[in-house]
Every structure is written in C-alpha cells, then in structure tokens.
Amino acid sequence: MTRIVTRIETLDLEIAVAHIALGVARSAAARSPSAENARRVAEAEADVDALLDQRLAAA
C-alpha cells in the first residue's frame, strides 16, 4: 500500500511541475509568438496530458 501511495504522490508532484512548465511555455508564447514557442506549448500540454492519464490509471 505504501508503494502505491508513494507512486501517486510522485505523480501528483510531477503533474504540478509539468503544469508550471506549461504556464511558463504559454507565457513565453504570449510574449513572443513563434513556431518554436508553439512547439514548446504543445510539448508541455502533451506532458501534462500523459501524466494526468497515468494518474487516472493509478487511481
């Protein structure tokens, strides 16, 4: 049971960090729209989505 709780807590932390990274990427894209910044936003969104999928599967 402890291993599962630790895994969920780790996922929650990773989700929080990925969400912050997404906000940073979106801010950069808003300040300086470019293909590179749009790619970074898309990657950050994909990271958050993947982590949320893992979290849902772990619940």
C-alpha positions as CSV (number, residue, x, y, z in Angstrom):
1,M,0.0,0.0,0.0
2,T,2.8,2.4,0.8
3,R,4.4,1.9,-2.6
4,I,1.1,2.8,-4.3
5,V,0.7,6.0,-2.2
6,T,4.3,7.0,-2.9
7,R,3.7,6.4,-6.6
8,I,0.5,8.6,-6.6
9,E,2.3,11.3,-4.6
10,T,5.1,11.3,-7.1
11,L,2.7,11.6,-10.0
12,D,1.0,14.5,-8.2
13,L,4.3,16.3,-7.8
14,E,5.2,15.6,-11.5
15,I,1.8,16.9,-12.6
16,A,2.3,20.1,-10.5
17,V,5.8,20.7,-12.0
18,A,4.5,20.0,-15.6
19,H,1.6,22.4,-15.0
20,I,4.1,25.1,-14.0
21,A,6.2,24.4,-17.1
22,L,3.1,24.6,-19.2
23,G,2.3,28.0,-17.8
24,V,5.9,29.2,-18.5
25,A,5.7,27.9,-22.1
26,R,2.3,29.7,-22.6
27,S,3.7,32.9,-21.2
28,A,6.7,32.8,-23.5
29,A,4.4,32.1,-26.4
30,A,2.1,35.0,-25.5
31,R,5.1,37.4,-25.2
32,S,6.8,36.1,-28.3
33,P,4.7,34.1,-30.7
34,S,6.8,31.8,-32.8
35,A,6.8,28.3,-34.2
36,E,9.4,27.3,-31.5
37,N,7.3,28.6,-28.7
38,A,4.1,27.0,-30.1
39,R,6.0,23.7,-30.3
40,R,7.1,24.1,-26.6
41,V,3.5,24.7,-25.6
42,A,2.3,21.6,-27.5
43,E,5.0,19.5,-25.8
44,A,4.2,20.8,-22.4
45,E,0.5,20.1,-22.9
46,A,1.3,16.6,-24.1
47,D,3.4,16.1,-21.0
48,V,0.6,17.2,-18.7
49,D,-1.9,15.1,-20.6
50,A,0.3,12.0,-20.3
51,L,0.8,12.5,-16.6
52,L,-2.9,13.0,-16.0
53,D,-3.6,9.8,-17.9
54,Q,-1.1,7.9,-15.7
55,R,-2.7,9.5,-12.6
56,L,-6.1,8.4,-13.7
57,A,-4.9,4.9,-14.3
58,A,-3.3,4.7,-10.9
59,A,-6.4,5.8,-9.0
